[in-house]
Structure formats: C-alpha cells, structure tokens
C-alpha cells in the first residue's frame, strides 16, 4: 500500500492520506497546497475570500501564542503554490487539499467533521516545543466556531522512540509543556523522544479526547525501505501527508455564526 489511511478519518469521510517512498504523483489528489516548513509555529490559513465571518475570526494573532507565532491568511490562488514559511496549514475551502512533507518529523492531520475544516501540521521537536499542535487546534476551533472535543486527529508515520535519540537540550525545550514527561524515555545513559506522545499531550490539553486520535505506529527509521528517513537514509526525499476540507459539511454555517457572535462580544 503506497498511501496509508487512518481508519478514524476514513470512517468520518475525511479525504486524506500519508504518503510513502512508493507514492507517485498520479495517486495524489490535486491541487495540494504546501508550506515552506521552517520548524517554527507559524500557522497559515487558506480561506474563501467571500467568507467574511471566518476571515474576521482569524485576522488577529492568536492571543495565547508566543511572540514567534504569526497567523497569515490567504485567499485561494488559481494554481497550487508553496506558501510562505510555516508549519501548520489550515483550510475551510472545498476542492483543494493541504499537505506537509516529512522524513522523520511527525505529520498530524486534524479535521472538524461538523464544519469540514481541516489542518495539516508539521511536528518536529522544535515546533512541538513552541506548542504548534495545540495552537493548530485552537485556530481550527476559531475558524469553524466548533469546540475541539468534536475534532479528529491522525498522527502519521514518524521516527519512533526506538530510534530517535536526542540530547538533554531537547527535553529542556519541552519541559514547560503539559505531559512532556511521557515524550521522553531514558535507556541507561541515552535519551530518546516519542514525537507522537508529545503531540498527543498537546492535543489532549487543547481539548481533543484520546478516543478521537489515531496514531500510526510506523517508525520511519526502522522502516526505511517504506519511508523516507533523514536519520536512516540520509537522502533528500520526503513524504507528503495531505487532507481535504469539506466546508459543505452539516453544521458549518451554525458554527461560523456562533464564532461571529463570540467575536463581537
């Protein structure tokens, strides 16, 4: 199988996929919009230019984000492009897909089935240290007007704690985050990180329940024949993970109206 699917997202009717080394362009949906990933916490939103309610909801920087976080909004261009720098891409526009590329870092796909809003989040340890997974959830909630306990999350293939040895500085960078202890495993004098556990802790803290998460237990380093891995393969290849928005999903209009009312208060 050249594209991996999440049973959780499939059951909800969310179009998505996690690519592998064998994925070819003819198997991918089109268009797919991507980012220039920089291991930060910049969030980019693709919004329908006629959707004034949702554009107003995300026009200001996130109140809970750090100084480095910026929220940038684009209307949909005629052709797929690689947008500005960022590590989370969110969309409520039908007919397009959003994606991120990884080769050991963790791809996280978020979906709000009620509004159809979707997000693709690039989670390396630096982005996770800046809280990108939680900030993405809060931005989807602001855009859709729906509460995060309704959202779904699929955590794709990434380097696992079996192979991802890190230094003490990585643990220190994440120690301010809730549940960071679960993301680190010590084996004698060596320290290993579980990217999925770190992201899961942020998603839980942002309100997504554990039963609404699907974790793909594929280590990209162990499975270097199937996955690109910066550590194991030392090549330039990266895999694409993608998800599509479904703005015509039931409940989108109501959610946007609720969001607009909250904004005016």
RAWO-V387051 format. One record per backbone hydrogen bond with DSSP energy under -0.5 kcal/mol. CO is the residue of the C=O (numbers start at 1). NH is the residue of the N-H. E is the energy in kcal/mol with one decimal. If there is no record, write none. Layout:
co: <CO,CO>
nh: <NH,NH>
e: <E,E>
This chain:
co: <2,4,5,6,7,8,9,10,13,15,17,17,18,20,24,25,31,33,34,35,36,42,42,43,44,45,45,46,48,50,51,52,53,54,55,56,62,66,70,70,72,74,81,81,84,87,88,89,90,91,92,93,93,96,97,98,100,102,103,104,105,105,106,107,108,109,110,111,111,112,116,117,118,119,120,121,121,122,123,124,125,126,127,128,131,132,133,134,135,136,137,138,139,140,141,147,148,152,153,154,154,155,157,158,159,160,160,163,164,166,167,167,168,169,170,171,171,172,174,177,179,180,181,183,185,185,186,187,190,191,192,193,194,195,196,197,198,199,200,201,202,203,204,207,209,210,212,214,214,215,216,217,218,218,219,221,223,223,226,229,229,230,239,240,241,242,243,246,249,251,252,253,254,255,256,257,258,259,260,261>
nh: <20,18,7,10,11,12,14,13,15,244,19,242,4,23,27,28,97,99,83,37,86,87,88,72,90,47,74,92,51,52,55,56,57,58,58,59,65,69,43,72,45,47,34,83,36,122,44,120,46,118,94,96,245,245,33,243,241,239,230,159,104,107,123,156,121,154,119,113,152,116,246,112,91,110,89,108,123,124,106,128,129,130,132,131,135,136,137,138,139,140,141,142,143,144,145,150,151,111,214,109,156,216,107,220,195,163,164,165,193,191,170,171,172,173,174,174,175,175,177,180,182,183,184,194,187,192,188,190,187,166,185,195,198,199,200,201,202,203,204,205,206,208,207,209,212,213,153,155,216,217,218,219,158,220,223,224,226,227,21,233,234,234,102,19,100,17,98,249,252,255,256,257,258,259,260,261,262,263,264,265>
e: <-0.8,-2.4,-0.5,-2.6,-2.3,-1.1,-2.7,-1.5,-0.6,-2.5,-0.5,-2.6,-3.0,-1.2,-1.9,-1.4,-2.0,-2.6,-2.8,-1.1,-1.6,-2.4,-1.0,-2.1,-2.7,-0.6,-2.6,-1.3,-2.2,-1.5,-2.1,-2.1,-1.4,-1.0,-0.5,-1.0,-1.0,-1.2,-2.3,-0.6,-3.2,-2.9,-1.4,-0.8,-1.4,-3.3,-3.1,-2.7,-3.2,-2.4,-0.5,-0.8,-0.5,-0.9,-2.9,-2.1,-2.7,-3.2,-2.8,-2.3,-0.7,-0.5,-2.8,-3.1,-3.0,-2.6,-2.2,-0.7,-2.8,-3.2,-2.8,-2.7,-2.5,-2.6,-2.6,-2.5,-0.7,-0.7,-2.2,-2.4,-2.3,-1.1,-2.1,-1.8,-2.2,-2.2,-1.7,-2.1,-2.0,-2.4,-2.2,-2.0,-2.5,-2.6,-2.6,-1.6,-2.2,-2.2,-2.4,-2.7,-0.6,-3.4,-0.5,-0.9,-0.5,-1.8,-2.3,-1.7,-2.6,-0.5,-1.2,-1.1,-2.4,-1.6,-1.0,-0.8,-0.8,-0.6,-2.1,-1.3,-1.0,-1.6,-1.6,-3.1,-0.5,-2.8,-0.6,-2.3,-2.9,-2.5,-2.8,-0.7,-1.9,-2.4,-2.8,-2.0,-1.5,-2.5,-2.7,-2.2,-1.6,-2.3,-1.5,-0.6,-1.9,-1.6,-2.4,-3.1,-0.6,-0.8,-1.9,-0.5,-1.7,-0.6,-2.2,-0.9,-1.9,-2.4,-2.7,-2.6,-1.0,-0.6,-2.4,-2.6,-2.0,-1.9,-2.5,-1.9,-1.5,-2.2,-2.4,-2.2,-2.2,-2.3,-2.3,-2.1,-2.2,-2.0,-1.7,-0.9>
